[in-house]
Structure formats: structure tokens, C-alpha cells
């Protein structure tokens, strides 16, 4: 019987990843390093606007004043259809990977 939900196997993510919202889609929270928040948002918010446009998802980064000062990561919430959310996460990972590559290249 495959109908039974498998609970407790996803040790890396214990809380449900998707929660339906009033916008009729799903939302997902991901964490990014504090030092990469500026990269994700971009100059005057250009990068995050572009990512939202490309993916179709709404991307919300926890503001400085709301973030835990002791935390080394920042929570980013992706909202939209499951496709848009998946697309947004992929784009964010690409942006962060590029920043990582640029940083290690001594630029």
C-alpha cells in the first residue's frame, strides 16, 4: 500500500515544505548565508526583481530588523505556484553560485 504518507524520513526538512496560501499557490522557505543577502537583492533591488519576473514567484527576504542577529543565515520565502517556487529556488541557487565563483576568483 503506497497510500500511506512517509513521515519522519526527511531528516533534513522536518516541517512541511509547502503551505497553501491565499494566493492559490505554495510557499517555501530557504536559508541563504547572511553575506549573500546583498547579492540576492542586488543594487536597488534589481536582482530580486529580475528573479521574481523570471520565475513568476514572489521572493521575500527577511529584513535586517526582523532577522535574528545571532544567526548566520537569512530566511527567504518563495511564494507562487509550485512551478514558480521551484524556478525561483533554482535561480537563487544560480545567483549565489555565481557570487561564490566570483568571490573565490578574487574579484
C-alpha distance (Angstrom), angle and dihedral (degrees) to the residues before:
residue distance angle dihedral
X1 . . .
X2 3.80 . .
X3 3.78 93.6 .
X4 3.78 95.3 89.0
X5 3.80 114.1 97.7
X6 3.78 113.7 -119.6
X7 3.75 105.5 -125.4
X8 3.75 126.2 -174.4
X9 3.79 98.2 18.9
X10 3.79 97.7 100.1
X11 3.77 96.2 77.2
X12 3.80 91.6 167.8
X13 3.78 93.9 58.8
X14 3.76 117.1 30.1
X15 3.77 99.2 168.5
X16 3.79 120.2 70.2
X17 3.75 108.1 -88.7
X18 3.77 99.2 -148.6
X19 3.75 126.4 47.6
X20 3.77 120.9 178.8
X21 3.78 112.3 -121.7
X22 3.78 135.2 -165.6
X23 3.81 90.0 -93.3
X24 3.79 89.4 69.1
X25 3.76 97.1 -113.7
X26 3.74 139.6 83.9
X27 3.74 133.9 -89.0
X28 3.75 132.3 -147.8
X29 3.78 131.3 -172.9
X30 3.77 120.3 -144.7
X31 3.78 129.8 177.4
X32 3.77 124.2 -132.2
X33 3.82 128.6 -174.8
X34 3.81 113.8 -90.1
X35 3.78 90.1 -122.4
X36 3.80 90.7 60.0
X37 3.80 97.9 53.5
X38 3.81 91.4 91.3
X39 3.79 91.0 49.7
X40 3.79 91.9 51.6
X41 3.80 94.5 47.7
X42 3.78 95.2 41.0
X43 3.77 130.5 -164.4
X44 3.78 107.2 -27.4
X45 3.79 89.6 -13.4
X46 3.81 93.8 -61.7
X47 3.80 97.0 134.8
X48 3.78 96.9 47.6
X49 3.82 91.0 46.3
X50 3.79 89.6 51.4
X51 3.81 91.9 48.6
X52 3.80 91.2 50.0
X53 3.79 90.2 49.7
X54 3.80 93.1 47.7
X55 3.79 96.6 45.9
X56 3.78 100.8 32.9
X57 3.79 89.2 -133.0
X58 3.78 128.1 118.1
X59 3.80 110.3 -118.4
X60 3.78 117.2 -157.1
X61 3.79 121.4 -174.6
X62 3.79 118.9 -162.6
X63 3.79 106.9 -107.9
X64 3.80 121.3 -117.0
X65 3.79 91.7 -110.8
X66 3.81 92.4 51.5
X67 3.79 96.4 44.0
X68 3.78 123.3 99.3
X69 3.82 105.1 -103.3
X70 3.82 90.2 -147.8
X71 3.78 94.9 52.0
X72 3.80 121.1 98.7
X73 3.80 92.0 -156.1
X74 3.78 135.5 59.0
X75 3.79 124.1 -139.4
X76 3.79 116.3 -123.6
X77 3.79 120.0 -169.6
X78 3.79 120.8 -153.1
X79 3.79 117.5 -161.1
X80 3.78 131.9 -176.1
X81 3.77 138.8 67.1
X82 3.79 114.5 -19.3
X83 3.81 88.6 -106.1
X84 3.80 92.2 51.5
X85 3.79 91.7 47.3
X86 3.81 92.0 50.1
X87 3.79 90.3 47.1
X88 3.81 92.2 49.2
X89 3.80 91.7 50.4
X90 3.81 91.0 50.7
X91 3.82 91.9 49.3
X92 3.80 92.2 47.8
X93 3.80 90.7 51.1
X94 3.80 89.7 50.7
X95 3.81 92.6 50.1
X96 3.81 91.1 48.8
X97 3.81 92.3 46.2
X98 3.80 90.1 51.8
X99 3.79 90.7 49.8
X100 3.80 88.9 49.3
X101 3.80 91.8 51.2
X102 3.80 91.4 46.4
X103 3.78 92.1 49.8
X104 3.80 94.2 49.8
X105 3.81 90.8 47.8
X106 3.79 87.9 65.3
X107 3.77 94.7 -114.5
